[in-house]
Amino acid sequence: MQLLSTPRPLTRRRTVRWLAALCCAALPVLGAATRSPAASAAAAEVVGNATHFDGLGSPYGGCGLPQRELDSQDFVALNVFNTPGDYSGSYPRPVPDSRASIKGVFDNGRNCGRWVKVTIGDYCTGTNDGAPGRPFCRNGSWVADKYEGATLTMLVADSCADSNAWCRDDPNHLDLATDSLNRFRTGTTPVGTMYPDHWNNRHVSWSFVPAPDYSGDIRIGFLRGAQRYWPAIAVSHLPNGVHGVQYLANGTWTDAVMNSDLGQSYVIGATASGQSSFTIRIRDAADAWVGGERTYSFSLPSGCAGGCSQDYTAVPYTTGSSGGTPSPTPEPSPSGAAACTAAWKLTSSWQGGYQADVTVTNTGSGPVTGWSVHHTLPAGVTVANRWNAVVDPSRPATTVHNASHNGSLAPGTSTTWGMTLNGDDRDLGTLSCTVA
């Protein structure tokens, strides 16, 4: 975030440290059970100042995922530090337990992957630039206007550690994705015109909420540079964030080390011995096991033997339970429930491009009334055209949903959509499908 010198905030693309350079050394365990006062207070609705920024850093945001892999393009950043009046940039990340009092609501990444419901509040009529040591909304007042009360549910995907009043003086500050500002809704209607002329770093109220309309299961991908001796993964599509990952080693569950404070990234094996097959289980933000101690088993892709070259390499997995044998995913759906799978095939190719068709199948015992498919594009590959599927502007371009005519599927039936792509890498990996 840049220091703002005018009442209207400058947009900025957040710069994030590239932490995979730490790859072959284990990071210290940082007392994951220690919670900051700010993080605890944020469980209830709070009021704070809101700024905006125009995108995650490259290759990862502060939670350890590329922007295209987020569940939603409506995302926020939380404060790393809580140091009113102190704008020093010299504090270590992650914040050690000995300095727990200065942890911001980012809480060393432990609030990554959670969702917040944000409600628009008052507008400032004065200077609201976040200058260090200066009051918010100087020479003006906070007033209500027609945008007040508009809401949007947003994903925690980044961190704010900048040396200004927003990130240091206000423990409830939120930094919102710029493109989301006009997607706030009053009822079902987007506000449309709040930004830029009616923004000026408004008040907002917000609270943590469960993932909206959650279905399916988590996603797992290896980070750039991951290999047998540094198996760094990112977990996403979480029902309620992630507070810890354990991996199975010689029959014993072992706490994985968070990848610095990238809260959705963990190193899931011993860096000295090396391994290529993994079984993990995950604790959510309530310290409950995701899926009731569900386990996820998967392997390092063969292309990552010398280190994954892409910033995110998605992997398929099988599921089981901590006391049982892993079974194929997705798990059988209960009687009358809907479920779906998606599989792609190469249908034609040419120099510099190719066509892929995707088949979506209802694998459940109940009707599907709508579906979405998530896929990962290889590095350097872009989508030129799609048909029979629609991109949701609030979600990544690699997540599509059904068109109006092909969302309904009876059990055992399928539909197909397709796309042409620019690029020579023709591996789209494993696709995931969820029902609406």
C-alpha positions as CSV (number, residue, x, y, z in Angstrom):
1,M,0.0,0.0,0.0
2,Q,1.3,3.5,-0.8
3,L,1.0,6.4,1.5
4,L,-2.0,8.4,0.4
5,S,-1.4,12.1,-0.2
6,T,-4.9,13.0,-1.4
7,P,-8.4,12.4,-0.1
8,R,-8.9,9.8,-2.9
9,P,-6.7,6.8,-2.4
10,L,-4.2,5.8,-5.0
11,T,-4.6,2.2,-6.3
12,R,-1.7,-0.1,-5.9
13,R,-0.7,-3.6,-6.6
14,R,0.6,-5.1,-3.4
15,T,4.2,-6.4,-3.4
16,V,4.7,-9.6,-1.5
17,R,7.9,-11.2,-0.4
18,W,8.8,-14.4,-2.4
19,L,9.3,-16.8,0.4
20,A,10.0,-20.0,-1.6
21,A,13.7,-18.9,-1.6
22,L,13.7,-20.4,1.9
23,C,13.0,-23.7,0.3
24,C,15.4,-26.2,1.7
25,A,15.5,-25.1,5.3
26,A,12.8,-25.9,7.9
27,L,11.2,-22.8,9.4
28,P,10.7,-22.5,13.2
29,V,7.4,-23.4,14.8
30,L,5.8,-20.2,15.9
31,G,3.4,-21.1,18.6
32,A,0.3,-21.5,16.5
33,A,-2.0,-21.6,19.6
34,T,-1.2,-18.1,20.6
35,R,-3.9,-15.7,19.5
36,S,-3.6,-11.9,19.3
37,P,-6.1,-9.7,21.1
38,A,-7.0,-8.1,17.8
39,A,-7.8,-11.5,16.2
40,S,-10.0,-12.5,19.1
41,A,-11.9,-9.2,19.1
42,A,-12.6,-9.5,15.4
43,A,-14.9,-12.6,15.9
44,A,-17.7,-10.0,16.5
45,E,-18.7,-7.3,14.1
46,V,-16.2,-4.4,14.4
47,V,-15.9,-0.9,12.8
48,G,-12.8,0.3,11.0
49,N,-11.5,2.4,8.2
50,A,-11.3,0.9,4.7
51,T,-8.7,1.5,1.9
52,H,-8.3,-0.3,-1.4
53,F,-5.6,-2.0,-3.5
54,D,-5.7,-3.2,-7.1
55,G,-4.4,-6.8,-6.8
56,L,-2.2,-9.4,-5.1
57,G,1.5,-9.4,-5.5
58,S,3.3,-11.8,-7.8
59,P,3.5,-14.7,-7.7
60,Y,1.5,-14.9,-4.4
61,G,-0.6,-12.9,-2.1
62,G,0.1,-12.7,1.6
63,C,-1.8,-15.9,2.2
64,G,0.2,-18.0,-0.3
65,L,-2.0,-18.3,-3.4
66,P,-1.8,-16.7,-6.9
67,Q,-4.7,-14.4,-7.5
68,R,-6.2,-16.5,-10.2
69,E,-6.5,-19.5,-7.8
70,L,-8.7,-17.6,-5.3
71,D,-12.3,-18.7,-4.7
72,S,-13.4,-15.1,-5.3
73,Q,-12.0,-12.0,-6.8
74,D,-13.7,-10.1,-4.0
75,F,-10.8,-10.2,-1.5
76,V,-9.3,-8.2,1.4
77,A,-6.0,-7.8,3.2
78,L,-5.8,-7.8,7.1
79,N,-3.3,-5.8,9.2
80,V,0.0,-7.7,10.1
81,F,0.9,-5.3,12.9
82,N,-0.9,-3.4,15.6
83,T,1.5,-0.7,16.7
84,P,-0.4,2.6,17.1
85,G,1.9,5.6,16.6
86,D,4.9,3.3,15.6
87,Y,5.3,3.1,11.9
88,S,8.6,1.2,11.9
89,G,9.1,-1.4,9.2
90,S,11.7,-3.3,11.2
91,Y,9.4,-5.9,12.9
92,P,10.0,-9.5,12.0
93,R,7.5,-11.6,10.1
94,P,6.1,-13.9,11.4
95,V,5.7,-11.9,14.7
96,P,7.3,-14.0,17.4
97,D,5.3,-15.0,20.5
98,S,7.5,-12.8,22.6
99,R,5.9,-9.8,20.7
100,A,2.4,-11.2,20.6
101,S,0.9,-7.9,21.7
102,I,1.8,-6.3,18.4
103,K,0.1,-8.9,16.2
104,G,-2.6,-7.5,14.0
105,V,-5.8,-9.3,13.0
106,F,-3.8,-11.1,10.2
107,D,-2.5,-13.1,13.2
108,N,0.6,-14.5,11.4
109,G,-1.6,-15.8,8.6
110,R,-4.0,-17.7,10.8
111,N,-7.0,-15.8,9.5
112,C,-6.1,-16.5,5.9
113,G,-8.7,-18.3,3.8
114,R,-11.6,-17.1,6.0
115,W,-14.5,-14.9,4.7
116,V,-15.7,-11.6,6.0
117,K,-19.0,-9.9,5.5
118,V,-18.3,-6.2,5.0
119,T,-20.9,-3.4,5.3
120,I,-20.4,0.1,4.0
121,G,-20.5,2.8,6.6
122,D,-20.0,6.6,6.7
123,Y,-18.3,8.8,4.1
124,C,-15.6,11.3,5.1
125,T,-16.0,14.9,4.0
126,G,-12.4,15.9,4.9
127,T,-8.9,14.7,4.3
128,N,-8.6,11.0,4.8
129,D,-5.1,10.1,3.7
130,G,-3.8,7.8,6.4
131,A,-0.8,10.0,7.1
132,P,1.4,8.7,10.0
133,G,0.6,10.4,13.2
134,R,-2.4,12.4,11.8
135,P,-6.1,11.9,12.5
136,F,-8.3,10.1,10.1
137,C,-10.9,12.4,8.3
138,R,-9.1,15.7,9.2
139,N,-11.0,19.0,8.7
140,G,-14.2,17.1,8.0
141,S,-16.8,14.8,9.4
142,W,-18.3,11.4,8.9
143,V,-21.7,11.5,7.2
144,A,-24.2,8.9,6.0
145,D,-25.2,8.7,2.3
146,K,-27.1,6.4,-0.1
147,Y,-24.3,3.8,-0.1
148,E,-24.4,3.1,3.6
149,G,-25.6,-0.4,4.4
150,A,-24.4,-2.0,1.1
151,T,-22.8,-5.4,1.8
152,L,-20.4,-7.8,0.2
153,T,-18.9,-11.1,1.4
154,M,-15.1,-11.2,0.7
155,L,-12.2,-13.6,1.1
156,V,-9.1,-12.9,3.2
157,A,-6.3,-13.3,0.8
158,D,-3.6,-10.8,1.7
159,S,-1.7,-8.9,4.4
160,C,-1.1,-5.2,5.1
161,A,2.2,-4.3,6.8
162,D,2.7,-0.9,5.4
163,S,4.1,2.0,7.5
164,N,1.1,4.3,7.7
165,A,-1.9,5.0,10.0
166,W,-4.2,2.6,8.2
167,C,-2.1,-0.5,8.8
168,R,-0.7,0.5,12.2
169,D,-3.2,2.7,14.1
170,D,-6.5,1.1,13.2
171,P,-6.7,-2.6,14.4
172,N,-10.0,-3.1,12.4
173,H,-8.7,-1.6,9.1
174,L,-9.6,-3.5,6.0
175,D,-7.8,-3.1,2.6
176,L,-10.4,-4.1,-0.1
177,A,-9.8,-5.1,-3.7
178,T,-10.5,-2.1,-5.8
179,D,-12.5,-3.9,-8.4
180,S,-14.9,-5.0,-5.6
181,L,-15.9,-1.6,-4.5
182,N,-18.7,-1.1,-7.0
183,R,-19.9,-4.7,-6.5
184,F,-21.2,-4.0,-3.0
185,R,-25.0,-4.6,-3.0
186,T,-28.0,-2.9,-1.6
187,G,-30.4,-5.8,-1.7
188,T,-29.7,-7.5,-5.0
189,T,-28.5,-4.3,-6.8
190,P,-24.8,-3.4,-7.1
191,V,-24.0,0.1,-6.0
192,G,-22.2,0.7,-9.3
193,T,-21.1,4.3,-8.7
194,M,-19.6,4.4,-5.2
195,Y,-16.0,4.3,-6.4
196,P,-14.2,6.6,-7.1
197,D,-16.2,9.7,-6.5
198,H,-18.0,8.6,-3.4
199,W,-15.3,6.6,-1.7
200,N,-12.6,8.6,0.2
201,N,-11.6,5.7,2.5
202,R,-15.0,5.1,4.2
203,H,-15.9,3.5,7.4
204,V,-16.9,-0.2,7.2
205,S,-18.2,-2.7,9.7
206,W,-17.3,-6.3,9.3
207,S,-17.2,-9.8,10.9
208,F,-15.9,-13.3,10.0
209,V,-18.5,-15.6,8.5
210,P,-18.5,-19.2,7.1
211,A,-17.7,-19.7,3.4
212,P,-20.9,-18.7,1.5
213,D,-22.7,-21.5,-0.3
214,Y,-19.9,-23.9,0.4
215,S,-19.8,-27.2,-1.5
216,G,-17.2,-29.7,-2.6
217,D,-13.9,-30.1,-0.8
218,I,-10.6,-28.4,-0.4
219,R,-8.1,-27.8,-3.2
220,I,-4.4,-28.7,-2.9
221,G,-1.5,-27.4,-5.0
222,F,2.3,-27.4,-4.8
223,L,4.1,-24.1,-4.8
224,R,7.0,-23.1,-7.2
225,G,10.2,-24.8,-6.1
226,A,8.4,-27.5,-4.2
227,Q,10.1,-30.9,-4.3
228,R,10.8,-34.0,-2.1
229,Y,13.0,-32.0,0.3
230,W,10.8,-29.0,0.5
231,P,7.2,-30.1,0.0
232,A,5.4,-26.8,0.2
233,I,1.7,-26.8,-0.6
234,A,-1.1,-24.3,-0.5
235,V,-4.6,-25.4,0.6
236,S,-7.7,-23.5,-0.6
237,H,-11.4,-23.7,-1.1
238,L,-11.8,-23.9,2.7
239,P,-15.1,-24.0,4.6
240,N,-13.7,-21.9,7.5
241,G,-10.0,-21.0,7.0
242,V,-7.1,-23.1,8.2
243,H,-5.4,-23.1,11.6
244,G,-3.0,-26.0,11.1
245,V,-2.0,-28.9,8.9
246,Q,-0.7,-32.3,10.1
247,Y,1.1,-34.8,7.9
248,L,1.5,-38.6,8.4
249,A,5.1,-39.7,9.0
250,N,6.0,-43.2,9.9
251,G,2.5,-43.8,11.3
252,T,2.5,-40.6,13.4
253,W,0.7,-37.3,12.8
254,T,3.2,-34.5,12.8
255,D,2.4,-30.7,12.8
256,A,3.5,-29.1,9.5
257,V,5.3,-25.8,9.6
258,M,3.6,-22.8,8.1
259,N,5.6,-21.3,5.2
260,S,6.6,-18.2,7.1
261,D,3.3,-16.4,7.6
262,L,1.7,-17.4,4.3
263,G,-1.3,-18.7,6.2
264,Q,-2.6,-21.2,3.5
265,S,0.9,-22.6,2.8
266,Y,2.6,-25.4,4.8
267,V,5.7,-27.5,4.4
268,I,4.2,-31.1,4.8
269,G,7.3,-33.2,5.3
270,A,10.7,-33.4,6.9
271,T,13.1,-31.5,4.7
272,A,16.1,-33.7,5.6
273,S,14.7,-37.1,4.5
274,G,12.5,-36.3,1.5
275,Q,9.4,-38.1,0.3
276,S,7.0,-37.9,-2.6
277,S,3.7,-39.3,-1.2
278,F,1.8,-37.5,1.5
279,T,-1.3,-37.8,3.7
280,I,-2.5,-34.7,5.6
281,R,-5.4,-33.5,7.7
282,I,-6.4,-29.9,8.4
283,R,-7.8,-27.9,11.3
284,D,-10.1,-25.0,10.5
285,A,-10.3,-21.6,12.2
286,A,-12.4,-23.1,15.0
287,D,-9.6,-25.7,15.5
288,A,-12.0,-28.4,14.3
289,W,-10.9,-31.0,11.9
290,V,-12.0,-30.3,8.3
291,G,-14.5,-33.0,7.3
292,G,-14.3,-34.6,10.8
293,E,-10.7,-35.8,10.6
294,R,-10.9,-36.4,6.9
295,T,-7.5,-37.3,5.4
296,Y,-6.1,-36.2,2.0
297,S,-3.6,-38.4,0.2
298,F,-1.7,-37.3,-2.9
299,S,1.8,-37.4,-4.5
300,L,4.3,-34.9,-5.8
301,P,3.8,-34.7,-9.6
302,S,6.6,-36.2,-11.6
303,G,7.3,-32.9,-13.3
304,C,8.2,-31.4,-9.9
305,A,11.0,-33.9,-9.2
306,G,13.5,-31.1,-9.7
307,G,11.2,-28.5,-8.2
308,C,7.8,-27.3,-9.5
309,S,8.3,-24.7,-12.2
310,Q,4.8,-23.2,-12.0
311,D,3.7,-20.9,-9.2
312,Y,0.9,-23.4,-8.4
313,T,0.6,-27.0,-9.5
314,A,-2.8,-28.5,-8.6
315,V,-2.9,-32.1,-7.6
316,P,-5.7,-34.7,-7.3
317,Y,-6.1,-36.6,-4.0
318,T,-7.9,-39.4,-2.3
319,T,-9.8,-39.0,1.0
320,G,-10.1,-41.2,4.0
321,S,-10.3,-40.8,7.8
322,S,-7.6,-40.7,10.4
323,G,-8.5,-44.2,11.5
324,G,-9.2,-45.7,8.1
325,T,-8.0,-46.4,4.6
326,P,-8.1,-43.6,2.1
327,S,-10.9,-43.9,-0.5
328,P,-11.3,-42.2,-3.9
329,T,-12.5,-38.6,-4.0
330,P,-15.1,-37.3,-4.4
331,E,-16.8,-39.3,-1.6
332,P,-20.1,-41.0,-2.3
333,S,-22.9,-38.6,-2.0
334,P,-25.7,-39.2,0.4
335,S,-29.1,-40.5,-0.9
336,G,-30.8,-37.9,-3.0
337,A,-27.7,-35.6,-3.1
338,A,-26.2,-34.1,-6.2
339,A,-22.5,-34.3,-7.1
340,C,-20.5,-33.8,-10.3
341,T,-17.2,-34.5,-11.9
342,A,-15.4,-32.8,-14.8
343,A,-12.9,-34.2,-17.3
344,W,-11.2,-32.6,-20.2
345,K,-9.8,-34.0,-23.5
346,L,-7.7,-32.4,-26.3
347,T,-9.9,-32.3,-29.4
348,S,-7.5,-30.5,-31.8
349,S,-4.2,-28.6,-31.8
350,W,-2.1,-26.3,-34.0
351,Q,1.1,-24.4,-33.6
352,G,0.6,-22.0,-30.7
353,G,-2.8,-23.2,-29.7
354,Y,-5.3,-26.0,-29.1
355,Q,-8.9,-26.9,-28.3
356,A,-10.1,-28.7,-25.2
357,D,-13.6,-30.0,-24.5
358,V,-14.8,-30.5,-20.9
359,T,-17.5,-33.1,-19.9
360,V,-19.4,-32.4,-16.8
361,T,-21.2,-35.5,-15.4
362,N,-23.8,-35.7,-12.6
363,T,-22.3,-38.5,-10.4
364,G,-24.8,-38.2,-7.6
365,S,-28.3,-39.7,-7.0
366,G,-30.1,-36.4,-7.1
367,P,-30.6,-33.8,-9.9
368,V,-28.0,-31.0,-10.5
369,T,-29.5,-27.6,-11.1
370,G,-26.3,-25.8,-11.7
371,W,-22.5,-26.5,-11.7
372,S,-19.1,-24.8,-11.7
373,V,-15.8,-26.1,-12.9
374,H,-12.3,-24.9,-11.7
375,H,-9.2,-25.6,-13.8
376,T,-5.6,-24.4,-13.7
377,L,-3.9,-22.9,-16.8
378,P,-0.3,-23.8,-17.5
379,A,2.2,-21.0,-17.3
380,G,2.0,-18.8,-20.5
381,V,-1.4,-20.3,-21.6
382,T,-4.4,-18.1,-22.0
383,V,-8.0,-18.8,-23.0
384,A,-9.0,-17.4,-26.4
385,N,-12.6,-18.4,-26.4
386,R,-15.2,-20.4,-24.5
387,W,-18.7,-21.8,-25.3
388,N,-21.4,-23.4,-23.3
389,A,-19.9,-22.1,-20.1
390,V,-19.8,-18.6,-18.5
391,V,-17.1,-16.9,-16.4
392,D,-18.4,-15.3,-13.2
393,P,-16.8,-11.8,-12.9
394,S,-16.6,-12.2,-9.1
395,R,-14.5,-15.4,-9.4
396,P,-11.2,-16.3,-11.1
397,A,-11.2,-16.6,-14.9
398,T,-10.3,-20.2,-14.3
399,T,-13.7,-20.9,-12.7
400,V,-16.7,-21.1,-15.0
401,H,-20.3,-22.0,-14.4
402,N,-23.0,-23.5,-16.5
403,A,-24.8,-21.5,-19.2
404,S,-28.6,-20.9,-19.0
405,H,-29.3,-24.0,-21.1
406,N,-27.0,-26.7,-19.6
407,G,-27.2,-26.3,-15.9
408,S,-29.7,-29.1,-15.2
409,L,-28.4,-32.6,-15.2
410,A,-30.3,-35.7,-14.2
411,P,-28.3,-38.4,-12.3
412,G,-25.8,-40.1,-14.7
413,T,-26.2,-37.5,-17.5
414,S,-23.5,-35.2,-18.9
415,T,-23.1,-31.9,-20.7
416,T,-20.0,-30.5,-22.5
417,W,-18.4,-27.1,-22.8
418,G,-15.3,-26.1,-24.6
419,M,-12.5,-23.6,-25.1
420,T,-9.7,-22.7,-27.4
421,L,-6.4,-21.8,-25.8
422,N,-3.3,-19.9,-26.8
423,G,0.0,-21.6,-25.9
424,D,1.9,-24.8,-26.3
425,D,1.6,-26.4,-22.9
426,R,-1.4,-28.8,-23.3
427,D,-1.7,-30.1,-19.7
428,L,-4.8,-28.7,-17.9
429,G,-4.3,-31.0,-15.0
430,T,-7.2,-32.3,-12.9
431,L,-10.4,-30.3,-13.0
432,S,-12.7,-29.9,-10.0
433,C,-16.5,-29.7,-10.2
434,T,-19.0,-28.4,-7.6
435,V,-22.8,-28.2,-7.8
436,A,-24.6,-25.0,-7.3
